Amino acid sequence: MRKIFLVFSLFTIAFACSNTQLLAQKTLRELGFKTGIFATGANNAITDVPGVTVGHVTCIVGDDIRTGVTAIVPHQGNIFRKKVPAAIYAGNGFGKLAGVTQVQELGNIETPIVLTNTLNVAAGIDGIISYTLAQKGNESVRSVNAVVGETNDGRLNNIQARYVTPEMVVEAINSAKGGPVEQGCVGAGTGTICFDFKGGIGTSSRVLPESLGGYTIGVIVQTNYGGVLEIDGVQVGQKLGEFDFKQHIPQAASLDGSCMMVVITDAPIDARNLERVAKRAMMGLAKTGGIASNGSGDYVIALSVAPENLLEDGKKTHTQTLLDNGQMSPIFCATIEATAEALWNSLFMAKTTKGYKGREVKALPVEKVVEMLKNR
């Protein structure tokens, strides 16, 4: 009974905190800095891709729990029965991404994607399995390849408590919605750290002009990585004196960490070209100053939700419409732009957080950064 009470209390707390945050924070673009050449979608979020929804469960409990779950649902049908063409690319593989080998082998994803913390990947798998088996039409399913990514929030969160439950994972999936996406200290980003500032969840999108296909590319990220922060070409990390290897240079502490990036498009692309798209997301990470350090788990999951290419389970043959290789360059560019902006948004939308053992991580000093960007 106590556990159920805690979970319901948690959802109430998370809802209140998230709404307050939405009012208080502004993204890079909302502050007047429009990066890249392509237009964004209506929400500047991964949910601008038709059919894509996102759900968060935020766990802020007592003085030591700062964690959560973020679920990305690629389409609104039965995903197990209508699988999604997909690819995964590891920029650096120091991580615990569940389900990767089957995606690499078969070129598709059959579940929602869940992001959480390092020691709760098992809960993520359990929750996805429960969700999938409960869906109508899956009564005879005996194998589920759950895709669960993670970053380590153990500096702000009592990670050994393994607070996330399979029920929370199911809740995140079932509560997923379209429209604006909450960013910053929510869901799987509640306890994460980026460039030694408070990181979190970030998202962005790009819409290609009709002359280039009119496709939408959306990105959502969970940031917990380091390097030398750069924002829209400005060396912010150096100016603020916060960057990797600074203990070897006059000024200051190195950082390891991880970053999960999910890219979804409605362009008709197969697994081979989706891997090429995933590689370009790493270029977006590089634009922010990320270095994919030795102890960093930097993964990109790329999917195409073009309705005509969803893979109907049990069919003997599939007829797909695929973009020619020569048409991929605009999608590559849009992916880099949306990834970089999503990563920056995770910083701009985060807030100073105090957590486990009294540790506090400051938010990015937005006022100082805005001045740097204005005076470049």
C-alpha atoms as one frame of an Amber mdcrd trajectory, in Angstrom:
protein
   0.000   0.000   0.000   2.829   2.383   0.873   4.432   1.911  -2.540   1.217
   2.794  -4.364   0.811   5.930  -2.226   4.356   7.021  -2.998   3.853   6.581
  -6.724   0.652   8.648  -6.773   2.283  11.324  -4.615   5.207  11.315  -6.995
   3.029  11.941 -10.042   1.403  14.893  -8.266   4.766  16.407  -7.313   6.164
  15.852 -10.816   3.145  17.516 -12.449   3.408  20.608 -10.262   7.183  20.943
 -10.704   7.003  20.461 -14.451   4.332  23.129 -14.977   6.298  25.631 -12.885
   9.395  24.901 -14.903   7.629  25.438 -18.224   6.705  28.959 -17.120  10.141
  29.788 -15.740  12.555  28.627 -18.434  13.078  29.578 -22.082  14.756  27.686
 -24.888  17.635  29.085 -26.912  15.243  29.951 -29.752  12.714  31.579 -27.409
  15.539  33.801 -26.207  15.969  35.047 -29.776  18.787  32.857 -31.098  17.696
  30.937 -34.182  20.316  28.358 -35.071  20.575  26.565 -38.394  19.104  27.192
 -41.835  15.942  25.082 -41.744  12.636  26.020 -40.103  11.407  24.198 -37.019
   8.069  22.456 -36.677   5.174  24.036 -34.773   6.420  22.808 -31.385  10.146
  22.674 -32.152   9.961  19.159 -30.741  10.177  15.515 -31.766   6.379  15.439
 -31.575   6.272  17.544 -34.746   6.816  14.234 -36.555   3.276  12.909 -37.168
   2.191  10.237 -34.692   5.141  10.618 -32.301   4.333  11.130 -28.605   6.440
  11.621 -25.465   5.674  10.852 -21.819   7.574  11.603 -18.605   7.416  10.306
 -15.064   9.518  12.526 -12.809  10.754  11.111  -9.491  11.562  13.813  -6.946
  11.224  12.295  -3.477  12.809  13.462  -0.213  16.389  14.671  -0.299  17.895
  11.884  -2.368  15.668  10.699  -5.243  16.187  12.738  -8.417  15.466  10.474
 -11.368  12.697   9.371 -13.725  11.520   7.874 -16.991  10.995   9.324 -20.456
   9.109   7.291 -23.058   9.097   7.960 -26.800   6.272   6.291 -28.722   6.984
   6.315 -32.491   3.435   5.711 -33.737  -0.021   5.184 -32.279  -0.695   1.681
 -33.545   0.507  -1.632 -32.157   4.255  -1.160 -32.556   4.990  -4.858 -32.130
   2.645  -5.662 -35.030   3.756  -2.684 -37.152   7.466  -2.479 -36.530   9.467
   0.651 -37.300  12.569   0.766 -39.524  15.454   1.752 -37.248  19.197   1.879
 -36.683  21.465   2.456 -33.699  24.883   4.070 -33.739  27.314   4.111 -30.821
  29.457   7.235 -30.769  31.100   5.766 -27.670  29.876   2.530 -26.178  30.370
   2.934 -22.422  26.686   2.381 -21.713  23.873  -0.067 -21.130  21.578   0.276
 -24.142  19.195  -2.689 -24.063  17.895  -4.201 -27.283  20.664  -2.919 -29.530
  21.763  -6.162 -31.200  18.319  -7.143 -32.465  17.817  -3.685 -33.930  21.191
  -3.952 -35.670  20.383  -7.453 -36.920  16.815  -6.897 -38.159  16.779  -3.162
 -38.841  13.616  -2.376 -36.888  12.204  -1.496 -33.480   9.096  -3.208 -32.070
   8.494  -1.238 -28.844   8.398   2.293 -27.497  11.826   3.647 -26.522  12.402
   4.236 -22.819  15.119   6.391 -21.231  15.981   6.173 -17.520  19.016   5.851
 -15.235  21.808   3.287 -15.434  20.663   0.960 -12.645  17.014   0.974 -13.721
  17.430  -0.383 -17.244  15.972  -3.690 -16.003  12.841  -1.880 -14.766  12.597
  -0.229 -18.188  12.712  -3.598 -19.914  10.147  -5.067 -17.511   7.771  -2.150
 -18.027   7.996  -2.274 -21.819   7.342  -6.022 -21.793   4.271  -5.547 -19.581
   2.993  -2.765 -21.854   3.529  -4.821 -25.001   1.946  -8.019 -23.697  -1.115
  -6.084 -22.524  -1.850  -4.722 -26.002  -4.711  -6.265 -27.943  -3.377  -8.606
 -30.601  -0.268  -9.565 -28.604  -1.831 -12.409 -26.629   0.501 -15.010 -28.123
   3.727 -12.943 -28.046   6.641 -14.817 -26.449   9.566 -12.503 -27.222   9.817
  -8.717 -26.843  12.914  -6.718 -27.738  12.621  -3.746 -25.381  14.805  -0.752
 -26.261  15.940   1.045 -23.100  18.661   3.703 -22.929  20.254   5.290 -19.885
  22.598   7.816 -18.430  24.029   7.806 -14.917  22.347  10.309 -12.576  24.188
   9.046  -9.489  25.652  12.401  -8.493  22.249  13.944  -7.732  20.210  10.764
  -7.330  20.558   7.881  -4.879  20.931   5.574  -7.857  21.486   2.439  -5.754
  17.941   2.800  -4.403  16.720   1.835  -7.901  13.570   3.806  -7.329  12.100
   3.502 -10.829   9.561   0.679 -11.151   8.084  -1.127 -14.168   4.749   0.518
 -13.271   6.308   3.944 -13.702   7.605   2.896 -17.106   4.113   1.800 -18.190
   2.742   5.101 -16.855   5.263   7.086 -18.923   4.264   5.191 -22.065   0.523
   5.449 -21.437   0.746   9.170 -20.615   2.736   9.998 -23.760   1.194  12.815
 -25.767   1.846  15.018 -28.753   2.278  18.791 -28.827   4.789  20.702 -26.660
   7.304  18.518 -24.822   8.447  19.311 -21.288  12.207  19.843 -21.176  14.963
  20.243 -18.613  14.662  18.564 -15.193  11.892  16.132 -16.102  11.623  12.398
 -16.648  14.936  10.723 -17.371  16.651  14.118 -17.191  15.678  14.895 -13.599
  19.109  14.134 -12.146  21.481  14.480 -15.090  24.451  16.834 -15.501  25.865
  18.346 -18.712  29.186  20.222 -18.978  29.098  20.418 -15.156  25.827  22.358
 -15.323  22.372  20.895 -14.803  21.404  18.894 -17.884  18.190  17.074 -18.685
  15.754  16.446 -21.509  15.907  18.569 -24.655  14.116  18.442 -27.975  14.008
  20.205 -31.335  12.788  19.655 -34.893  13.355  20.722 -38.456  10.989  20.764
 -41.443  12.504  20.615 -44.902  11.030  22.845 -47.618   8.745  21.123 -50.119
  11.456  21.387 -52.766  13.577  19.066 -50.563  10.720  16.680 -49.774   8.904
  18.528 -46.986   9.958  15.927 -44.427  10.107  16.503 -40.668  13.060  15.462
 -38.520  12.640  15.461 -34.734  15.190  14.845 -31.982  14.925  14.267 -28.234
  17.965  13.925 -25.967  18.908  12.983 -22.412  22.099  14.908 -21.602  24.674
  13.807 -19.058  27.974  14.395 -20.836  31.043  16.615 -20.791  33.545  18.373
 -22.992  34.119  22.046 -23.747  30.719  23.732 -24.027  30.097  25.646 -27.222
  26.788  27.349 -28.013  26.083  28.545 -31.529  29.786  28.953 -32.197  30.615
  30.751 -28.939  33.196  29.152 -26.618  30.952  29.351 -23.551  32.765  26.677
 -21.532  36.122  28.387 -21.826  34.672  31.794 -21.003  32.945  30.403 -17.892
  35.957  28.304 -16.883  33.964  25.040 -16.922  35.299  22.354 -19.242  36.889
  18.906 -19.470  40.597  18.500 -18.598  40.633  21.828 -16.826  42.576  20.295
 -13.932  45.480  20.022 -16.415  45.087  23.626 -17.516  45.137  26.718 -15.295
  41.471  27.082 -14.309  39.943  23.865 -13.100  37.801  19.320 -13.164  37.126
  16.836 -15.857  33.808  15.244 -16.616  32.652  11.917 -17.975  29.060  11.044
 -18.709  26.657   9.928 -21.395  24.120  11.164 -23.897  21.095   9.435 -25.404
  19.800  10.853 -28.682  16.645   9.709 -30.475  16.032  10.905 -34.042  12.684
  10.269 -35.756  11.634  11.313 -39.247   8.673  10.757 -41.533  11.017  10.526
 -44.520  10.910   7.045 -46.131  14.330   5.713 -45.108  15.508   2.164 -44.469
  17.817   0.900 -41.727  20.956   1.387 -43.821  20.382   5.078 -44.376  18.999
   5.523 -40.863  22.410   4.499 -39.561  23.895   7.265 -41.676  21.383   9.678
 -40.131  22.352   8.465 -36.641  26.001   9.192 -37.336  25.116  12.797 -38.190
  23.489  13.257 -34.784  26.965  12.751 -33.317  28.042  15.752 -35.399  25.327
  17.703 -33.607  26.820  16.621 -30.286  30.233  17.805 -31.516  28.756  21.244
 -32.308  27.947  21.598 -28.599  31.518  20.755 -27.582  30.824  17.149 -26.610
  33.840  14.883 -27.010  32.363  11.367 -26.522  34.854  10.694 -23.751  36.199
   7.282 -22.784  33.631   6.797 -20.011  30.683   8.161 -21.976  27.795   6.155
 -23.406  26.802   8.194 -26.444  24.114   6.459 -28.484  21.818   7.519 -31.296
  18.600   5.663 -32.119  17.193   6.691 -35.510  13.750   5.707 -36.801  11.564
   6.317 -39.841   7.811   6.383 -39.240   6.820   6.809 -42.883   3.442   4.970
 -42.810   4.051   3.145 -46.080   7.227   1.545 -44.708   6.049   0.230 -41.341
   6.758  -3.495 -41.267   3.590  -5.509 -40.730   4.384  -8.498 -38.549   3.908
 -11.859 -40.274   3.924 -10.628 -43.874   6.155 -12.627 -46.202   7.172  -9.643
 -48.321   7.316  -5.870 -47.892   7.142  -3.246 -50.599   8.821  -0.059 -49.474
   9.309   3.421 -50.879  12.827   4.601 -50.172  14.645   7.867 -50.671  17.581
   7.673 -53.006  21.008   8.170 -51.434  21.290  11.434 -53.324  18.312  12.844
 -51.397  19.795  12.250 -47.950  22.011  15.316 -47.547  19.237  17.744 -46.487
  18.107  15.197 -43.877  21.696  14.899 -42.620  21.926  18.679 -42.245  18.538
  18.926 -40.514  19.527  16.126 -38.112  22.722  17.931 -37.109  20.817  21.182
 -36.564  17.983  19.617 -34.542  20.351  17.532 -32.424  22.545  20.477 -31.485
  19.543  22.631 -30.614  17.947  19.839 -28.563  21.183  19.455 -26.601  21.386
  23.201 -25.955  17.717  23.275 -24.955  18.354  20.632 -22.306  20.713  23.119
 -20.630  18.617  26.246 -21.081  15.481  24.527 -19.753  17.165  22.984 -16.701
  17.246  24.559 -13.257  19.599  24.409 -10.295  19.019  21.102  -8.484  20.002
  19.905  -5.040  19.913  16.182  -4.366  21.718  13.169  -2.969  24.029  13.854
  -0.005  23.283  17.554  -0.297  25.038  17.889  -3.649  23.933  20.813  -5.764
  24.394  21.351  -9.485  23.887  24.855 -10.802  21.879  25.639 -13.883  23.607
  27.194 -16.864  24.028  30.938 -16.107  21.665  31.928 -18.888  22.016  35.700
 -18.449  25.799  35.501 -18.876  25.475  33.176 -21.854  22.944  35.442 -23.566
  25.380  38.346 -23.220  28.154  36.223 -24.745  25.915  35.300 -27.681  24.892
  38.915 -28.235  28.468  40.195 -28.065  30.187  37.520 -30.158
